């Protein structure tokens, strides 16, 4: 991650993301890896990345529901801190080393079954 982007994440209290068309969800993982609790909708690629409570609060796209999730995070700093810690751990599971190990295990399982 570029240094300027890292500084932006570090200057923030949370990452709020309402996109309904995100195709990969990488920005969500970057935010979590940076220690930011996330409030986001879950559709398309972000649906594959987000798990409620694992660094994020998942919201429906309706503005009132989304606002309530953001405000709840702002008002409950302990909850935000807990999400931040869980998010950092969760994002590590999506890192290149972890995914390479998963892929290797998958191929070993396939080869062993032949």
Secondary structure, 3 states (H helix, E strand, C coil): CCHHHHHHHHCCCEEEECCCCCCCCHHHHHHHHCCCEEEEECCHHHHHHCCCCCCEEEECCCHHHHHHHHHHHHHCHHHHHHHHHHHHHHHHCCCHHHHHHHHHHHHHHHHHHC
